[in-house]
Amino acid sequence: MRKSFLLVDDKLRTPEGKNALGDLRREKPVKKPPIMNILGETDKKDPKEMTNEEMMLDSIGCTANMIYIDKLKKKIYVANAGDSRCVLGKNGVA
């Protein structure tokens, strides 16, 4: 799992990865939280006119959770990136 997260990170740093992220961000722009309007940090620039570098700086960060259940070994493997967390629950109890 660790290797997978690092491989994705490496791929996103390539020119192709940056272009793919830029295209995705232009297609589905990120909504800024209301607090950003209060702080005056909302970009006035149209996402369609931003360069890939500007897109990267506009929203730095990531979160991910990955869970693998090995039924033969009866083990659960969990990995996370960023500030995401997982909670295991059973019958409504964490």
Biopython code that builds the backbone (N, CA, C, O; Angstrom):
import numpy as np
from Bio.PDB.StructureBuilder import StructureBuilder

atoms = [
    (1, "MET", "N", (0.826, -1.185, 0.000)),
    (1, "MET", "CA", (0.000, 0.000, 0.000)),
    (1, "MET", "C", (0.871, 1.250, 0.000)),
    (1, "MET", "O", (0.584, 2.219, -0.702)),
    (2, "ARG", "N", (1.933, 1.218, 0.790)),
    (2, "ARG", "CA", (2.843, 2.364, 0.846)),
    (2, "ARG", "C", (3.433, 2.634, -0.535)),
    (2, "ARG", "O", (3.499, 3.780, -0.980)),
    (3, "LYS", "N", (3.861, 1.569, -1.208)),
    (3, "LYS", "CA", (4.438, 1.732, -2.549)),
    (3, "LYS", "C", (3.419, 2.318, -3.521)),
    (3, "LYS", "O", (3.773, 3.130, -4.375)),
    (4, "SER", "N", (2.166, 1.913, -3.397)),
    (4, "SER", "CA", (1.115, 2.436, -4.275)),
    (4, "SER", "C", (0.931, 3.934, -4.085)),
    (4, "SER", "O", (0.840, 4.676, -5.064)),
    (5, "PHE", "N", (0.875, 4.387, -2.836)),
    (5, "PHE", "CA", (0.720, 5.818, -2.569)),
    (5, "PHE", "C", (1.915, 6.594, -3.138)),
    (5, "PHE", "O", (1.734, 7.642, -3.757)),
    (6, "LEU", "N", (3.126, 6.083, -2.931)),
    (6, "LEU", "CA", (4.316, 6.771, -3.425)),
    (6, "LEU", "C", (4.370, 6.777, -4.949)),
    (6, "LEU", "O", (4.799, 7.763, -5.547)),
    (7, "LEU", "N", (3.941, 5.693, -5.580)),
    (7, "LEU", "CA", (3.925, 5.619, -7.040)),
    (7, "LEU", "C", (2.951, 6.650, -7.625)),
    (7, "LEU", "O", (3.276, 7.329, -8.599)),
    (8, "VAL", "N", (1.777, 6.763, -7.040)),
    (8, "VAL", "CA", (0.806, 7.763, -7.503)),
    (8, "VAL", "C", (1.390, 9.162, -7.342)),
    (8, "VAL", "O", (1.253, 9.994, -8.239)),
    (9, "ASP", "N", (2.037, 9.432, -6.215)),
    (9, "ASP", "CA", (2.659, 10.732, -5.983)),
    (9, "ASP", "C", (3.699, 11.024, -7.061)),
    (9, "ASP", "O", (3.743, 12.132, -7.596)),
    (10, "ASP", "N", (4.534, 10.039, -7.381)),
    (10, "ASP", "CA", (5.545, 10.209, -8.428)),
    (10, "ASP", "C", (4.901, 10.495, -9.781)),
    (10, "ASP", "O", (5.366, 11.363, -10.521)),
    (11, "LYS", "N", (3.840, 9.772, -10.103)),
    (11, "LYS", "CA", (3.153, 9.953, -11.391)),
    (11, "LYS", "C", (2.534, 11.347, -11.496)),
    (11, "LYS", "O", (2.547, 11.958, -12.564)),
    (12, "LEU", "N", (1.995, 11.842, -10.386)),
    (12, "LEU", "CA", (1.366, 13.162, -10.407)),
    (12, "LEU", "C", (2.380, 14.283, -10.586)),
    (12, "LEU", "O", (2.009, 15.389, -10.981)),
    (13, "ARG", "N", (3.640, 14.022, -10.307)),
    (13, "ARG", "CA", (4.686, 15.041, -10.450)),
    (13, "ARG", "C", (5.226, 15.128, -11.873)),
    (13, "ARG", "O", (5.961, 16.061, -12.196)),
    (14, "THR", "N", (4.873, 14.168, -12.730)),
    (14, "THR", "CA", (5.345, 14.198, -14.116)),
    (14, "THR", "C", (4.549, 15.240, -14.896)),
    (14, "THR", "O", (3.463, 15.630, -14.468)),
    (15, "PRO", "N", (5.077, 15.701, -16.047)),
    (15, "PRO", "CA", (4.307, 16.644, -16.871)),
    (15, "PRO", "C", (2.937, 16.079, -17.270)),
    (15, "PRO", "O", (1.946, 16.808, -17.298)),
    (16, "GLU", "N", (2.890, 14.793, -17.572)),
    (16, "GLU", "CA", (1.613, 14.180, -17.950)),
    (16, "GLU", "C", (0.629, 14.205, -16.780)),
    (16, "GLU", "O", (-0.554, 14.493, -16.957)),
    (17, "GLY", "N", (1.133, 13.900, -15.583)),
    (17, "GLY", "CA", (0.289, 13.922, -14.394)),
    (17, "GLY", "C", (-0.221, 15.316, -14.087)),
    (17, "GLY", "O", (-1.388, 15.493, -13.738)),
    (18, "LYS", "N", (0.652, 16.309, -14.217)),
    (18, "LYS", "CA", (0.242, 17.698, -13.978)),
    (18, "LYS", "C", (-0.807, 18.129, -14.990)),
    (18, "LYS", "O", (-1.767, 18.814, -14.638)),
    (19, "ASN", "N", (-0.629, 17.728, -16.253)),
    (19, "ASN", "CA", (-1.615, 18.069, -17.279)),
    (19, "ASN", "C", (-2.956, 17.408, -16.978)),
    (19, "ASN", "O", (-4.005, 18.037, -17.115)),
    (20, "ALA", "N", (-2.923, 16.148, -16.571)),
    (20, "ALA", "CA", (-4.164, 15.431, -16.257)),
    (20, "ALA", "C", (-4.886, 16.097, -15.085)),
    (20, "ALA", "O", (-6.105, 16.265, -15.119)),
    (21, "LEU", "N", (-4.135, 16.475, -14.052)),
    (21, "LEU", "CA", (-4.749, 17.156, -12.907)),
    (21, "LEU", "C", (-5.304, 18.517, -13.294)),
    (21, "LEU", "O", (-6.400, 18.889, -12.876)),
    (22, "GLY", "N", (-4.541, 19.259, -14.097)),
    (22, "GLY", "CA", (-5.004, 20.567, -14.553)),
    (22, "GLY", "C", (-6.295, 20.444, -15.352)),
    (22, "GLY", "O", (-7.226, 21.225, -15.155)),
    (23, "ASP", "N", (-6.354, 19.463, -16.254)),
    (23, "ASP", "CA", (-7.561, 19.244, -17.057)),
    (23, "ASP", "C", (-8.747, 18.885, -16.167)),
    (23, "ASP", "O", (-9.859, 19.369, -16.377)),
    (24, "LEU", "N", (-8.500, 18.034, -15.174)),
    (24, "LEU", "CA", (-9.566, 17.638, -14.254)),
    (24, "LEU", "C", (-10.065, 18.833, -13.453)),
    (24, "LEU", "O", (-11.271, 18.998, -13.271)),
    (25, "ARG", "N", (-9.152, 19.660, -12.976)),
    (25, "ARG", "CA", (-9.531, 20.845, -12.185)),
    (25, "ARG", "C", (-10.315, 21.843, -13.026)),
    (25, "ARG", "O", (-11.237, 22.489, -12.528)),
    (26, "ARG", "N", (-9.947, 21.972, -14.318)),
    (26, "ARG", "CA", (-10.688, 22.884, -15.194)),
    (26, "ARG", "C", (-12.098, 22.363, -15.444)),
    (26, "ARG", "O", (-13.055, 23.132, -15.528)),
    (27, "GLU", "N", (-12.206, 21.048, -15.560)),
    (27, "GLU", "CA", (-13.495, 20.414, -15.808)),
    (27, "GLU", "C", (-14.404, 20.507, -14.583)),
    (27, "GLU", "O", (-15.604, 20.752, -14.702)),
    (28, "LYS", "N", (-13.808, 20.305, -13.400)),
    (28, "LYS", "CA", (-14.573, 20.331, -12.154)),
    (28, "LYS", "C", (-13.848, 21.223, -11.151)),
    (28, "LYS", "O", (-13.140, 20.715, -10.282)),
    (29, "PRO", "N", (-14.013, 22.555, -11.254)),
    (29, "PRO", "CA", (-13.303, 23.459, -10.342)),
    (29, "PRO", "C", (-13.664, 23.202, -8.880)),
    (29, "PRO", "O", (-14.791, 22.829, -8.554)),
    (30, "VAL", "N", (-12.685, 23.410, -8.019)),
    (30, "VAL", "CA", (-12.860, 23.222, -6.584)),
    (30, "VAL", "C", (-13.657, 24.389, -6.016)),
    (30, "VAL", "O", (-13.384, 25.548, -6.331)),
    (31, "LYS", "N", (-14.643, 24.081, -5.178)),
    (31, "LYS", "CA", (-15.388, 25.138, -4.490)),
    (31, "LYS", "C", (-14.584, 25.577, -3.278)),
    (31, "LYS", "O", (-14.121, 24.756, -2.487)),
    (32, "LYS", "N", (-14.430, 26.870, -3.150)),
    (32, "LYS", "CA", (-13.707, 27.405, -2.001)),
    (32, "LYS", "C", (-14.635, 27.466, -0.792)),
    (32, "LYS", "O", (-15.808, 27.808, -0.936)),
    (33, "PRO", "N", (-14.129, 27.141, 0.398)),
    (33, "PRO", "CA", (-14.959, 27.261, 1.596)),
    (33, "PRO", "C", (-15.313, 28.718, 1.858)),
    (33, "PRO", "O", (-14.534, 29.612, 1.527)),
    (34, "PRO", "N", (-16.480, 28.969, 2.449)),
    (34, "PRO", "CA", (-16.897, 30.353, 2.724)),
    (34, "PRO", "C", (-15.872, 31.159, 3.519)),
    (34, "PRO", "O", (-15.769, 32.372, 3.333)),
    (35, "ILE", "N", (-15.125, 30.518, 4.387)),
    (35, "ILE", "CA", (-14.127, 31.248, 5.190)),
    (35, "ILE", "C", (-13.085, 31.925, 4.298)),
    (35, "ILE", "O", (-12.533, 32.963, 4.663)),
    (36, "MET", "N", (-12.816, 31.339, 3.128)),
    (36, "MET", "CA", (-11.832, 31.929, 2.217)),
    (36, "MET", "C", (-12.345, 33.271, 1.694)),
    (36, "MET", "O", (-11.550, 34.182, 1.464)),
    (37, "ASN", "N", (-13.656, 33.407, 1.504)),
    (37, "ASN", "CA", (-14.228, 34.687, 1.082)),
    (37, "ASN", "C", (-14.031, 35.735, 2.169)),
    (37, "ASN", "O", (-13.706, 36.886, 1.880)),
    (38, "ILE", "N", (-14.227, 35.333, 3.410)),
    (38, "ILE", "CA", (-14.070, 36.260, 4.536)),
    (38, "ILE", "C", (-12.617, 36.714, 4.642)),
    (38, "ILE", "O", (-12.339, 37.885, 4.899)),
    (39, "LEU", "N", (-11.696, 35.772, 4.441)),
    (39, "LEU", "CA", (-10.274, 36.096, 4.543)),
    (39, "LEU", "C", (-9.753, 36.815, 3.307)),
    (39, "LEU", "O", (-8.623, 37.302, 3.291)),
    (40, "GLY", "N", (-10.595, 36.878, 2.262)),
    (40, "GLY", "CA", (-10.174, 37.577, 1.046)),
    (40, "GLY", "C", (-9.184, 36.793, 0.219)),
    (40, "GLY", "O", (-8.438, 37.375, -0.568)),
    (41, "GLU", "N", (-9.161, 35.481, 0.381)),
    (41, "GLU", "CA", (-8.190, 34.668, -0.340)),
    (41, "GLU", "C", (-8.797, 33.937, -1.532)),
    (41, "GLU", "O", (-8.189, 32.996, -2.043)),
    (42, "THR", "N", (-9.965, 34.341, -1.982)),
    (42, "THR", "CA", (-10.590, 33.704, -3.126)),
    (42, "THR", "C", (-9.963, 34.248, -4.397)),
    (42, "THR", "O", (-9.909, 35.461, -4.603)),
    (43, "ASP", "N", (-9.493, 33.356, -5.242)),
    (43, "ASP", "CA", (-8.917, 33.769, -6.516)),
    (43, "ASP", "C", (-10.019, 34.289, -7.424)),
    (43, "ASP", "O", (-11.088, 33.688, -7.527)),
    (44, "LYS", "N", (-9.752, 35.400, -8.076)),
    (44, "LYS", "CA", (-10.714, 35.977, -9.004)),
    (44, "LYS", "C", (-10.528, 35.390, -10.409)),
    (44, "LYS", "O", (-11.360, 35.612, -11.289)),
    (45, "LYS", "N", (-9.450, 34.652, -10.618)),
    (45, "LYS", "CA", (-9.121, 34.125, -11.929)),
    (45, "LYS", "C", (-10.009, 32.936, -12.288)),
    (45, "LYS", "O", (-10.282, 32.077, -11.450)),
    (46, "ASP", "N", (-10.450, 32.897, -13.532)),
    (46, "ASP", "CA", (-11.256, 31.789, -14.040)),
    (46, "ASP", "C", (-10.365, 30.553, -14.137)),
    (46, "ASP", "O", (-9.297, 30.628, -14.745)),
    (47, "PRO", "N", (-10.769, 29.404, -13.553)),
    (47, "PRO", "CA", (-9.947, 28.188, -13.606)),
    (47, "PRO", "C", (-9.561, 27.780, -15.029)),
    (47, "PRO", "O", (-8.507, 27.178, -15.236)),
    (48, "LYS", "N", (-10.392, 28.096, -15.990)),
    (48, "LYS", "CA", (-10.092, 27.727, -17.381)),
    (48, "LYS", "C", (-8.901, 28.502, -17.934)),
    (48, "LYS", "O", (-8.286, 28.087, -18.916)),
    (49, "GLU", "N", (-8.577, 29.633, -17.297)),
    (49, "GLU", "CA", (-7.469, 30.468, -17.751)),
    (49, "GLU", "C", (-6.193, 30.253, -16.942)),
    (49, "GLU", "O", (-5.169, 30.873, -17.228)),
    (50, "MET", "N", (-6.246, 29.382, -15.936)),
    (50, "MET", "CA", (-5.086, 29.167, -15.068)),
    (50, "MET", "C", (-4.126, 28.157, -15.685)),
    (50, "MET", "O", (-4.549, 27.220, -16.362)),
    (51, "THR", "N", (-2.831, 28.354, -15.445)),
    (51, "THR", "CA", (-1.834, 27.378, -15.889)),
    (51, "THR", "C", (-1.875, 26.180, -14.940)),
    (51, "THR", "O", (-2.460, 26.257, -13.860)),
    (52, "ASN", "N", (-1.251, 25.074, -15.350)),
    (52, "ASN", "CA", (-1.200, 23.893, -14.484)),
    (52, "ASN", "C", (-0.492, 24.203, -13.172)),
    (52, "ASN", "O", (-0.886, 23.694, -12.123)),
    (53, "GLU", "N", (0.551, 25.034, -13.217)),
    (53, "GLU", "CA", (1.277, 25.389, -11.998)),
    (53, "GLU", "C", (0.376, 26.168, -11.045)),
    (53, "GLU", "O", (0.394, 25.936, -9.836)),
    (54, "GLU", "N", (-0.416, 27.098, -11.599)),
    (54, "GLU", "CA", (-1.347, 27.857, -10.760)),
    (54, "GLU", "C", (-2.414, 26.940, -10.169)),
    (54, "GLU", "O", (-2.839, 27.121, -9.029)),
    (55, "MET", "N", (-2.838, 25.956, -10.955)),
    (55, "MET", "CA", (-3.836, 25.000, -10.470)),
    (55, "MET", "C", (-3.291, 24.213, -9.284)),
    (55, "MET", "O", (-4.009, 23.979, -8.312)),
    (56, "MET", "N", (-2.027, 23.804, -9.357)),
    (56, "MET", "CA", (-1.423, 23.031, -8.280)),
    (56, "MET", "C", (-1.334, 23.865, -7.004)),
    (56, "MET", "O", (-1.618, 23.365, -5.916)),
    (57, "LEU", "N", (-0.947, 25.123, -7.129)),
    (57, "LEU", "CA", (-0.807, 25.980, -5.957)),
    (57, "LEU", "C", (-2.162, 26.376, -5.390)),
    (57, "LEU", "O", (-2.268, 26.711, -4.211)),
    (58, "ASP", "N", (-3.199, 26.339, -6.223)),
    (58, "ASP", "CA", (-4.531, 26.752, -5.793)),
    (58, "ASP", "C", (-5.136, 25.797, -4.772)),
    (58, "ASP", "O", (-5.918, 26.218, -3.920)),
    (59, "SER", "N", (-4.785, 24.532, -4.848)),
    (59, "SER", "CA", (-5.363, 23.571, -3.887)),
    (59, "SER", "C", (-4.380, 22.444, -3.627)),
    (59, "SER", "O", (-4.492, 21.358, -4.195)),
    (60, "ILE", "N", (-3.438, 22.714, -2.781)),
    (60, "ILE", "CA", (-2.443, 21.719, -2.427)),
    (60, "ILE", "C", (-3.015, 20.825, -1.337)),
    (60, "ILE", "O", (-3.621, 21.307, -0.380)),
    (61, "GLY", "N", (-2.817, 19.520, -1.489)),
    (61, "GLY", "CA", (-3.259, 18.597, -0.458)),
    (61, "GLY", "C", (-3.936, 17.375, -1.029)),
    (61, "GLY", "O", (-4.343, 17.345, -2.191)),
    (62, "CYS", "N", (-4.045, 16.380, -0.194)),
    (62, "CYS", "CA", (-4.728, 15.163, -0.620)),
    (62, "CYS", "C", (-5.127, 14.374, 0.610)),
    (62, "CYS", "O", (-4.515, 14.490, 1.672)),
    (63, "THR", "N", (-6.147, 13.583, 0.451)),
    (63, "THR", "CA", (-6.506, 12.611, 1.476)),
    (63, "THR", "C", (-6.908, 11.331, 0.773)),
    (63, "THR", "O", (-7.474, 11.364, -0.320)),
    (64, "ALA", "N", (-6.621, 10.227, 1.388)),
    (64, "ALA", "CA", (-7.001, 8.931, 0.823)),
    (64, "ALA", "C", (-7.024, 7.886, 1.933)),
    (64, "ALA", "O", (-6.234, 7.936, 2.875)),
    (65, "ASN", "N", (-7.928, 6.959, 1.802)),
    (65, "ASN", "CA", (-7.991, 5.798, 2.685)),
    (65, "ASN", "C", (-8.017, 4.561, 1.807)),
    (65, "ASN", "O", (-8.677, 4.538, 0.768)),
    (66, "MET", "N", (-7.306, 3.549, 2.222)),
    (66, "MET", "CA", (-7.305, 2.296, 1.492)),
    (66, "MET", "C", (-7.362, 1.160, 2.512)),
    (66, "MET", "O", (-6.625, 1.158, 3.499)),
    (67, "ILE", "N", (-8.248, 0.197, 2.259)),
    (67, "ILE", "CA", (-8.423, -0.927, 3.174)),
    (67, "ILE", "C", (-8.344, -2.216, 2.378)),
    (67, "ILE", "O", (-8.977, -2.351, 1.331)),
    (68, "TYR", "N", (-7.574, -3.150, 2.874)),
    (68, "TYR", "CA", (-7.468, -4.469, 2.255)),
    (68, "TYR", "C", (-7.807, -5.510, 3.318)),
    (68, "TYR", "O", (-7.211, -5.535, 4.395)),
    (69, "ILE", "N", (-8.770, -6.361, 2.997)),
    (69, "ILE", "CA", (-9.168, -7.422, 3.935)),
    (69, "ILE", "C", (-8.679, -8.748, 3.377)),
    (69, "ILE", "O", (-9.101, -9.175, 2.302)),
    (70, "ASP", "N", (-7.782, -9.399, 4.119)),
    (70, "ASP", "CA", (-7.252, -10.710, 3.744)),
    (70, "ASP", "C", (-8.038, -11.761, 4.525)),
    (70, "ASP", "O", (-7.774, -12.011, 5.701)),
    (71, "LYS", "N", (-9.004, -12.366, 3.846)),
    (71, "LYS", "CA", (-9.880, -13.325, 4.519)),
    (71, "LYS", "C", (-9.136, -14.599, 4.917)),
    (71, "LYS", "O", (-9.474, -15.224, 5.922)),
    (72, "LEU", "N", (-8.121, -14.988, 4.133)),
    (72, "LEU", "CA", (-7.374, -16.208, 4.470)),
    (72, "LEU", "C", (-6.572, -16.038, 5.758)),
    (72, "LEU", "O", (-6.564, -16.920, 6.617)),
    (73, "LYS", "N", (-5.901, -14.896, 5.881)),
    (73, "LYS", "CA", (-5.094, -14.644, 7.081)),
    (73, "LYS", "C", (-5.917, -14.013, 8.204)),
    (73, "LYS", "O", (-5.438, -13.870, 9.329)),
    (74, "LYS", "N", (-7.154, -13.639, 7.891)),
    (74, "LYS", "CA", (-8.037, -12.974, 8.841)),
    (74, "LYS", "C", (-7.395, -11.698, 9.397)),
    (74, "LYS", "O", (-7.336, -11.474, 10.606)),
    (75, "LYS", "N", (-6.909, -10.863, 8.445)),
    (75, "LYS", "CA", (-6.273, -9.594, 8.803)),
    (75, "LYS", "C", (-6.854, -8.470, 7.964)),
    (75, "LYS", "O", (-7.303, -8.672, 6.836)),
    (76, "ILE", "N", (-6.832, -7.290, 8.545)),
    (76, "ILE", "CA", (-7.247, -6.079, 7.842)),
    (76, "ILE", "C", (-6.042, -5.155, 7.791)),
    (76, "ILE", "O", (-5.403, -4.890, 8.810)),
    (77, "TYR", "N", (-5.737, -4.665, 6.587)),
    (77, "TYR", "CA", (-4.636, -3.715, 6.395)),
    (77, "TYR", "C", (-5.250, -2.373, 6.023)),
    (77, "TYR", "O", (-6.127, -2.303, 5.162)),
    (78, "VAL", "N", (-4.792, -1.317, 6.665)),
    (78, "VAL", "CA", (-5.334, 0.015, 6.430)),
    (78, "VAL", "C", (-4.180, 0.976, 6.184)),
    (78, "VAL", "O", (-3.165, 0.937, 6.880)),
    (79, "ALA", "N", (-4.348, 1.843, 5.180)),
    (79, "ALA", "CA", (-3.362, 2.889, 4.903)),
    (79, "ALA", "C", (-4.119, 4.191, 4.687)),
    (79, "ALA", "O", (-5.244, 4.194, 4.186)),
    (80, "ASN", "N", (-3.496, 5.285, 5.065)),
    (80, "ASN", "CA", (-4.097, 6.583, 4.799)),
    (80, "ASN", "C", (-3.016, 7.584, 4.419)),
    (80, "ASN", "O", (-1.855, 7.456, 4.805)),
    (81, "ALA", "N", (-3.434, 8.582, 3.651)),
    (81, "ALA", "CA", (-2.546, 9.682, 3.276)),
    (81, "ALA", "C", (-3.264, 10.981, 3.630)),
    (81, "ALA", "O", (-4.486, 11.079, 3.515)),
    (82, "GLY", "N", (-2.508, 11.955, 4.053)),
    (82, "GLY", "CA", (-3.123, 13.223, 4.427)),
    (82, "GLY", "C", (-3.768, 13.120, 5.799)),
    (82, "GLY", "O", (-3.330, 12.354, 6.657)),
    (83, "ASP", "N", (-4.813, 13.902, 5.982)),
    (83, "ASP", "CA", (-5.449, 13.932, 7.296)),
    (83, "ASP", "C", (-6.739, 13.120, 7.341)),
    (83, "ASP", "O", (-7.629, 13.411, 8.139)),
    (84, "SER", "N", (-6.840, 12.115, 6.496)),
    (84, "SER", "CA", (-8.023, 11.250, 6.517)),
    (84, "SER", "C", (-7.849, 10.143, 7.542)),
    (84, "SER", "O", (-6.728, 9.749, 7.864)),
    (85, "ARG", "N", (-8.950, 9.656, 8.042)),
    (85, "ARG", "CA", (-8.924, 8.573, 9.029)),
    (85, "ARG", "C", (-10.037, 7.580, 8.716)),
    (85, "ARG", "O", (-11.037, 7.924, 8.086)),
    (86, "CYS", "N", (-9.846, 6.344, 9.169)),
    (86, "CYS", "CA", (-10.872, 5.293, 9.024)),
    (86, "CYS", "C", (-11.343, 4.880, 10.415)),
    (86, "CYS", "O", (-10.588, 4.923, 11.386)),
    (87, "VAL", "N", (-12.592, 4.485, 10.483)),
    (87, "VAL", "CA", (-13.136, 3.942, 11.713)),
    (87, "VAL", "C", (-13.824, 2.642, 11.364)),
    (87, "VAL", "O", (-14.649, 2.593, 10.451)),
    (88, "LEU", "N", (-13.491, 1.599, 12.081)),
    (88, "LEU", "CA", (-14.131, 0.299, 11.881)),
    (88, "LEU", "C", (-15.369, 0.254, 12.747)),
    (88, "LEU", "O", (-15.318, 0.551, 13.941)),
    (89, "GLY", "N", (-16.472, -0.115, 12.146)),
    (89, "GLY", "CA", (-17.710, -0.191, 12.907)),
    (89, "GLY", "C", (-18.386, -1.547, 12.715)),
    (89, "GLY", "O", (-18.241, -2.193, 11.678)),
    (90, "LYS", "N", (-19.115, -1.952, 13.726)),
    (90, "LYS", "CA", (-19.877, -3.188, 13.646)),
    (90, "LYS", "C", (-21.190, -2.970, 14.388)),
    (90, "LYS", "O", (-21.196, -2.604, 15.564)),
    (91, "ASN", "N", (-22.292, -3.196, 13.697)),
    (91, "ASN", "CA", (-23.621, -3.014, 14.276)),
    (91, "ASN", "C", (-23.795, -1.601, 14.839)),
    (91, "ASN", "O", (-24.414, -1.412, 15.886)),
    (92, "GLY", "N", (-23.244, -0.619, 14.134)),
    (92, "GLY", "CA", (-23.414, 0.774, 14.543)),
    (92, "GLY", "C", (-22.483, 1.242, 15.643)),
    (92, "GLY", "O", (-22.632, 2.359, 16.138)),
    (93, "VAL", "N", (-21.530, 0.418, 16.036)),
    (93, "VAL", "CA", (-20.596, 0.786, 17.104)),
    (93, "VAL", "C", (-19.180, 0.856, 16.510)),
    (93, "VAL", "O", (-18.729, -0.079, 15.847)),
    (94, "ALA", "N", (-18.488, 1.979, 16.759)),
    (94, "ALA", "CA", (-17.145, 2.151, 16.257)),
    (94, "ALA", "C", (-16.150, 1.334, 17.070)),
    (94, "ALA", "O", (-14.953, 1.357, 16.785)),
]
sb = StructureBuilder()
sb.init_structure("model")
sb.init_model(0)
sb.init_chain("A")
sb.init_seg("    ")
for serial, (resi, resn, name, xyz) in enumerate(atoms, 1):
    if name == "N":
        sb.init_residue(resn, " ", resi, " ")
    sb.init_atom(name, np.array(xyz, "f"), 0.0, 1.0, " ", f" {name:<3s}", serial, name[0])
structure = sb.get_structure()
